[in-house]
């Protein structure tokens, strides 16, 4: 991805959000790969609406510690989560590589702050190991598997499980601000 772009809109024909779907072979997954603390993570491209550079975030009181606040994206108020905080990783300041990935879950849109977005890639299912096959070393709360691409491991996150019911209700209230 070109780091100089302010906003990268993803091709709606590649996602279910735009009502058209390009059929992917069932033998691979189409993923957005990003970094947190020098490790690679990914989410399904169908869950990503667009990718933006960092922008001003308005703090909202009495929200979970990992919710940084809200952004105004072309008139739409979108809650923003610091994914490092949500996953229990160390904190750091934002830099020119930091991005807000605007995602669409089954409930609402949510911005995810990541250290950088590396690429969009198709990964064969044969290279993805579900957490159940990895034993007790992996917390399945947010992780749905681990993939190997070239010489690196990529942790696949389940966007639908990043928020609990109470947290989802908090975000629902933030959207009506």
C-alpha positions as CSV (number, residue, x, y, z in Angstrom):
1,X,0.0,0.0,0.0
2,X,1.2,3.5,-0.8
3,X,2.0,5.2,2.5
4,X,1.4,8.6,1.0
5,X,-2.3,8.0,0.4
6,X,-4.6,9.6,2.9
7,X,-7.4,7.1,2.3
8,X,-7.4,3.9,0.5
9,X,-10.9,2.7,-0.4
10,X,-11.1,-1.0,-1.1
11,X,-12.7,-2.2,-4.3
12,X,-16.3,-2.8,-3.3
13,X,-16.6,-5.6,-5.9
14,X,-14.2,-7.6,-3.8
15,X,-16.4,-7.4,-0.7
16,X,-19.8,-8.4,0.5
17,X,-20.3,-4.8,1.7
18,X,-20.8,-3.5,-1.8
19,X,-23.4,-6.2,-2.6
20,X,-21.3,-7.6,-5.5
21,X,-18.9,-10.4,-4.7
22,X,-16.1,-11.7,-6.8
23,X,-16.0,-15.4,-6.2
24,X,-12.7,-16.5,-4.6
25,X,-11.7,-20.1,-4.9
26,X,-12.6,-21.9,-1.7
27,X,-9.0,-23.0,-1.4
28,X,-7.7,-19.5,-0.3
29,X,-8.5,-16.5,1.9
30,X,-8.2,-12.9,0.9
31,X,-6.6,-11.0,3.8
32,X,-5.4,-7.5,4.8
33,X,-2.1,-8.0,6.5
34,X,-1.0,-5.4,9.1
35,X,1.6,-5.1,11.9
36,X,1.4,-4.6,15.7
37,X,4.6,-4.6,17.7
38,X,6.6,-6.0,14.7
39,X,4.3,-9.0,14.4
40,X,2.0,-9.7,11.4
41,X,-1.8,-10.0,11.8
42,X,-4.6,-10.2,9.3
43,X,-8.3,-9.9,8.9
44,X,-10.6,-10.9,6.1
45,X,-10.7,-8.2,3.3
46,X,-14.5,-8.4,3.3
47,X,-14.4,-6.9,6.8
48,X,-12.3,-3.9,5.7
49,X,-14.2,-0.8,4.4
50,X,-11.2,1.5,3.9
51,X,-7.7,2.3,5.2
52,X,-6.8,5.8,6.4
53,X,-3.8,7.7,7.7
54,X,-4.0,8.8,11.4
55,X,-6.3,11.7,12.1
56,X,-7.7,13.6,15.0
57,X,-9.6,11.3,17.4
58,X,-12.1,12.9,19.7
59,X,-12.0,11.2,23.2
60,X,-15.3,10.0,24.6
61,X,-15.5,9.6,28.4
62,X,-16.6,6.3,30.1
63,X,-15.6,4.0,27.3
64,X,-13.5,0.8,27.5
65,X,-9.8,1.5,27.9
66,X,-9.0,0.3,24.3
67,X,-11.5,2.7,22.7
68,X,-9.6,5.8,21.8
69,X,-12.7,7.8,20.8
70,X,-14.4,8.7,17.6
71,X,-13.5,10.1,14.2
72,X,-15.7,12.0,11.7
73,X,-15.2,10.3,8.4
74,X,-17.1,12.2,5.7
75,X,-19.9,13.0,8.1
76,X,-20.1,9.5,9.6
77,X,-19.1,9.2,13.3
78,X,-17.0,6.0,13.7
79,X,-15.6,4.6,17.0
80,X,-11.9,3.9,17.0
81,X,-10.2,1.0,18.9
82,X,-6.5,0.8,19.6
83,X,-5.9,-2.8,18.6
84,X,-2.6,-2.9,20.6
85,X,-4.6,-2.1,23.8
86,X,-7.4,-4.6,22.9
87,X,-4.9,-7.4,22.4
88,X,-2.9,-6.6,25.6
89,X,0.2,-5.5,23.7
90,X,2.5,-2.6,24.7
91,X,1.5,0.9,23.8
92,X,3.5,3.3,21.6
93,X,3.0,6.6,19.9
94,X,1.6,6.9,16.4
95,X,3.9,7.6,13.5
96,X,3.7,8.1,9.7
97,X,3.1,4.4,9.2
98,X,0.2,4.2,11.7
99,X,-3.2,3.6,10.1
100,X,-6.9,3.5,11.0
101,X,-8.5,0.5,9.2
102,X,-12.2,1.2,9.0
103,X,-14.0,-2.2,9.4
104,X,-17.5,-3.3,9.0
105,X,-18.7,-6.0,11.5
106,X,-22.1,-7.5,11.7
107,X,-23.1,-4.6,14.0
108,X,-21.4,-1.4,12.9
109,X,-18.3,0.3,11.5
110,X,-15.2,0.4,13.7
111,X,-11.8,2.0,13.2
112,X,-8.9,-0.2,14.2
113,X,-5.6,1.6,14.9
114,X,-2.6,-0.5,13.7
115,X,1.1,0.1,13.4
116,X,1.1,-0.3,9.6
117,X,-0.7,-2.0,6.8
118,X,1.6,-4.2,4.9
119,X,-0.4,-5.7,2.0
120,X,-3.5,-7.4,0.7
121,X,-2.8,-11.0,0.0
122,X,-4.4,-14.3,-0.9
123,X,-3.3,-17.2,1.3
124,X,-4.0,-20.8,0.5
125,X,-6.1,-22.6,3.2
126,X,-3.4,-25.2,3.3
127,X,-1.1,-22.7,4.9
128,X,-3.6,-21.7,7.6
129,X,-3.7,-23.7,10.9
130,X,-6.9,-23.2,13.0
131,X,-6.2,-22.4,16.7
132,X,-7.6,-25.9,17.7
133,X,-4.7,-27.5,15.8
134,X,-2.1,-25.4,17.6
135,X,-2.8,-26.6,21.1
136,X,-3.3,-24.6,24.3
137,X,-0.6,-22.0,23.4
138,X,-3.0,-19.8,21.5
139,X,-5.8,-17.8,23.2
140,X,-8.8,-18.4,21.0
141,X,-10.7,-15.3,22.2
142,X,-9.8,-13.2,19.2
143,X,-7.6,-15.5,17.1
144,X,-9.0,-17.9,14.5
145,X,-5.8,-19.3,13.1
146,X,-2.2,-18.8,12.1
147,X,-0.9,-18.7,8.6
148,X,2.6,-19.0,7.2
149,X,3.5,-16.8,4.2
150,X,7.1,-16.9,3.0
151,X,9.2,-16.9,6.2
152,X,6.7,-15.1,8.5
153,X,3.8,-16.2,10.6
154,X,0.5,-14.2,10.4
155,X,-2.0,-14.3,13.2
156,X,-5.6,-14.3,11.8
157,X,-8.0,-12.3,13.9
158,X,-11.7,-12.7,14.1
159,X,-13.2,-9.3,13.9
160,X,-16.6,-10.4,15.2
161,X,-15.0,-11.5,18.5
162,X,-13.0,-8.3,19.3
163,X,-16.0,-6.8,21.1
164,X,-18.1,-8.3,23.9
165,X,-21.8,-7.6,24.3
166,X,-21.3,-4.8,26.8
167,X,-18.6,-3.2,24.6
168,X,-20.8,-3.5,21.5
169,X,-23.6,-1.7,23.3
170,X,-21.2,1.1,24.2
171,X,-20.2,1.5,20.6
172,X,-23.8,1.4,19.5
173,X,-24.5,4.4,21.8
174,X,-21.4,6.2,20.4
175,X,-22.7,5.9,16.9
176,X,-25.9,7.9,17.7
177,X,-23.9,10.9,19.0
